[in-house]
Amino acid sequence: MALADLDRFLLMRETDLALHERLARPMDLEGFLALAADYGFNLDESDVFAAQQREAQAKKAHALQQQQAQKSRPLRAFIHG
């Protein structure tokens, strides 16, 4: 049920400009969880990790390959052959 709470919290940014602005800034996990608590959501690290896993599983294999290719390009440029 907490994953549904996380989804509801993130949807709030569409109607709450202050929340939208705060979520647009970089923050660590503890800051994110504290922000959610400020809005009345009792989330923990496992909720965030579950959401990340859900998103990763939803991506198609091709999209994942593209993502990995982009991440590996700087490494290939760094390694001299």
C-alpha positions as protocol buffer text, in pm:
chain_id: "A"
residue {
  index: 1
  type: MET
  ca { x: 0 y: 0 z: 0 }
}
residue {
  index: 2
  type: ALA
  ca { x: 293 y: 234 z: 62 }
}
residue {
  index: 3
  type: LEU
  ca { x: 387 y: 221 z: -306 }
}
residue {
  index: 4
  type: ALA
  ca { x: 41 y: 359 z: -384 }
}
residue {
  index: 5
  type: ASP
  ca { x: 108 y: 632 z: -127 }
}
residue {
  index: 6
  type: LEU
  ca { x: 432 y: 719 z: -305 }
}
residue {
  index: 7
  type: ASP
  ca { x: 245 y: 742 z: -634 }
}
residue {
  index: 8
  type: ARG
  ca { x: -17 y: 972 z: -478 }
}
residue {
  index: 9
  type: PHE
  ca { x: 256 y: 1189 z: -326 }
}
residue {
  index: 10
  type: LEU
  ca { x: 432 y: 1228 z: -660 }
}
residue {
  index: 11
  type: LEU
  ca { x: 103 y: 1308 z: -835 }
}
residue {
  index: 12
  type: MET
  ca { x: 51 y: 1595 z: -593 }
}
residue {
  index: 13
  type: ARG
  ca { x: 330 y: 1788 z: -766 }
}
residue {
  index: 14
  type: GLU
  ca { x: 95 y: 1842 z: -1061 }
}
residue {
  index: 15
  type: THR
  ca { x: -136 y: 2056 z: -846 }
}
residue {
  index: 16
  type: ASP
  ca { x: 99 y: 2185 z: -576 }
}
residue {
  index: 17
  type: LEU
  ca { x: 349 y: 2435 z: -717 }
}
residue {
  index: 18
  type: ALA
  ca { x: 560 y: 2447 z: -399 }
}
residue {
  index: 19
  type: LEU
  ca { x: 594 y: 2068 z: -398 }
}
residue {
  index: 20
  type: HIS
  ca { x: 675 y: 2069 z: -769 }
}
residue {
  index: 21
  type: GLU
  ca { x: 955 y: 2320 z: -712 }
}
residue {
  index: 22
  type: ARG
  ca { x: 1098 y: 2128 z: -416 }
}
residue {
  index: 23
  type: LEU
  ca { x: 1095 y: 1799 z: -607 }
}
residue {
  index: 24
  type: ALA
  ca { x: 1265 y: 1964 z: -903 }
}
residue {
  index: 25
  type: ARG
  ca { x: 1572 y: 2032 z: -688 }
}
residue {
  index: 26
  type: PRO
  ca { x: 1826 y: 1760 z: -612 }
}
residue {
  index: 27
  type: MET
  ca { x: 1783 y: 1598 z: -271 }
}
residue {
  index: 28
  type: ASP
  ca { x: 1899 y: 1290 z: -93 }
}
residue {
  index: 29
  type: LEU
  ca { x: 1673 y: 1002 z: 6 }
}
residue {
  index: 30
  type: GLU
  ca { x: 1636 y: 1121 z: 364 }
}
residue {
  index: 31
  type: GLY
  ca { x: 1531 y: 1465 z: 242 }
}
residue {
  index: 32
  type: PHE
  ca { x: 1276 y: 1311 z: 7 }
}
residue {
  index: 33
  type: LEU
  ca { x: 1128 y: 1098 z: 284 }
}
residue {
  index: 34
  type: ALA
  ca { x: 1115 y: 1399 z: 517 }
}
residue {
  index: 35
  type: LEU
  ca { x: 937 y: 1601 z: 249 }
}
residue {
  index: 36
  type: ALA
  ca { x: 683 y: 1322 z: 203 }
}
residue {
  index: 37
  type: ALA
  ca { x: 630 y: 1316 z: 580 }
}
residue {
  index: 38
  type: ASP
  ca { x: 569 y: 1693 z: 574 }
}
residue {
  index: 39
  type: TYR
  ca { x: 282 y: 1621 z: 337 }
}
residue {
  index: 40
  type: GLY
  ca { x: 145 y: 1344 z: 557 }
}
residue {
  index: 41
  type: PHE
  ca { x: 288 y: 1041 z: 378 }
}
residue {
  index: 42
  type: ASN
  ca { x: 461 y: 772 z: 581 }
}
residue {
  index: 43
  type: LEU
  ca { x: 714 y: 640 z: 329 }
}
residue {
  index: 44
  type: ASP
  ca { x: 1042 y: 459 z: 378 }
}
residue {
  index: 45
  type: GLU
  ca { x: 1343 y: 356 z: 171 }
}
residue {
  index: 46
  type: SER
  ca { x: 1183 y: 30 z: 59 }
}
residue {
  index: 47
  type: ASP
  ca { x: 897 y: 223 z: -103 }
}
residue {
  index: 48
  type: VAL
  ca { x: 1139 y: 428 z: -311 }
}
residue {
  index: 49
  type: PHE
  ca { x: 1341 y: 121 z: -409 }
}
residue {
  index: 50
  type: ALA
  ca { x: 1021 y: -67 z: -503 }
}
residue {
  index: 51
  type: ALA
  ca { x: 917 y: 224 z: -725 }
}
residue {
  index: 52
  type: GLN
  ca { x: 1259 y: 224 z: -891 }
}
residue {
  index: 53
  type: GLN
  ca { x: 1235 y: -149 z: -955 }
}
residue {
  index: 54
  type: ARG
  ca { x: 883 y: -113 z: -1093 }
}
residue {
  index: 55
  type: GLU
  ca { x: 1002 y: 156 z: -1334 }
}
residue {
  index: 56
  type: ALA
  ca { x: 1301 y: -49 z: -1445 }
}
residue {
  index: 57
  type: GLN
  ca { x: 1085 y: -355 z: -1510 }
}
residue {
  index: 58
  type: ALA
  ca { x: 838 y: -149 z: -1710 }
}
residue {
  index: 59
  type: LYS
  ca { x: 1103 y: -41 z: -1958 }
}
residue {
  index: 60
  type: LYS
  ca { x: 1145 y: -247 z: -2268 }
}
residue {
  index: 61
  type: ALA
  ca { x: 1471 y: -429 z: -2329 }
}
residue {
  index: 62
  type: HIS
  ca { x: 1558 y: -190 z: -2610 }
}
residue {
  index: 63
  type: ALA
  ca { x: 1516 y: 113 z: -2385 }
}
residue {
  index: 64
  type: LEU
  ca { x: 1737 y: -49 z: -2122 }
}
residue {
  index: 65
  type: GLN
  ca { x: 2002 y: -123 z: -2384 }
}
residue {
  index: 66
  type: GLN
  ca { x: 1993 y: 239 z: -2499 }
}
residue {
  index: 67
  type: GLN
  ca { x: 2028 y: 359 z: -2140 }
}
residue {
  index: 68
  type: GLN
  ca { x: 2325 y: 132 z: -2074 }
}
residue {
  index: 69
  type: ALA
  ca { x: 2490 y: 234 z: -2401 }
}
residue {
  index: 70
  type: GLN
  ca { x: 2470 y: 601 z: -2305 }
}
residue {
  index: 71
  type: LYS
  ca { x: 2623 y: 529 z: -1965 }
}
residue {
  index: 72
  type: SER
  ca { x: 2907 y: 325 z: -2117 }
}
residue {
  index: 73
  type: ARG
  ca { x: 3011 y: 586 z: -2375 }
}
residue {
  index: 74
  type: PRO
  ca { x: 3211 y: 800 z: -2131 }
}
residue {
  index: 75
  type: LEU
  ca { x: 3384 y: 487 z: -2002 }
}
residue {
  index: 76
  type: ARG
  ca { x: 3479 y: 377 z: -2353 }
}
residue {
  index: 77
  type: ALA
  ca { x: 3622 y: 724 z: -2420 }
}
residue {
  index: 78
  type: PHE
  ca { x: 3822 y: 702 z: -2099 }
}
residue {
  index: 79
  type: ILE
  ca { x: 3968 y: 355 z: -2167 }
}
residue {
  index: 80
  type: HIS
  ca { x: 4240 y: 379 z: -2428 }
}
residue {
  index: 81
  type: GLY
  ca { x: 4272 y: 77 z: -2651 }
}
